[in-house]
């Protein structure tokens, strides 16, 4: 889980640097949904 979190953070950082605000917002909502699902699984 820790390794996947680090990879996710790396991808998120790349998106923050590389893309415009609209794509960033879309990616952020996807990340939030995935995190919520992970917490539900726990």
Wavefront OBJ file of the C-alpha trace (Angstrom):
o trace
v 0.000 0.000 0.000
v 2.835 2.388 0.881
v 4.573 1.802 -2.439
v 1.382 2.442 -4.418
v 0.788 5.616 -2.390
v 4.274 6.859 -3.258
v 3.699 6.109 -6.945
v 0.332 7.882 -6.813
v 1.965 10.919 -5.219
v 4.606 10.925 -7.955
v 1.950 10.815 -10.683
v -0.045 13.536 -8.932
v 3.042 15.756 -8.769
v 3.722 15.186 -12.467
v 0.134 16.130 -13.285
v 0.297 19.250 -11.128
v 3.426 20.355 -12.957
v 2.515 19.188 -16.458
v -1.174 19.855 -17.060
v -3.581 22.787 -16.968
v -6.003 23.437 -14.109
v -8.997 21.679 -15.685
v -7.112 18.393 -16.155
v -5.661 18.809 -12.668
v -9.151 19.184 -11.193
v -10.395 16.078 -13.030
v -7.389 14.036 -11.869
v -7.863 15.278 -8.294
v -11.490 14.085 -8.238
v -10.385 10.655 -9.541
v -7.726 10.424 -6.816
v -10.259 11.376 -4.149
v -12.669 8.712 -5.401
v -9.928 6.064 -5.336
v -8.879 7.069 -1.815
v -12.472 6.890 -0.612
v -12.824 3.389 -2.073
v -9.598 2.297 -0.361
v -10.877 3.543 3.001
v -14.159 1.686 2.433
v -12.215 -1.513 1.745
v -10.370 -1.117 5.047
l 1 2 3 4 5 6 7 8 9 10 11 12 13 14 15 16 17 18 19 20 21 22 23 24 25 26 27 28 29 30 31 32 33 34 35 36 37 38 39 40 41 42
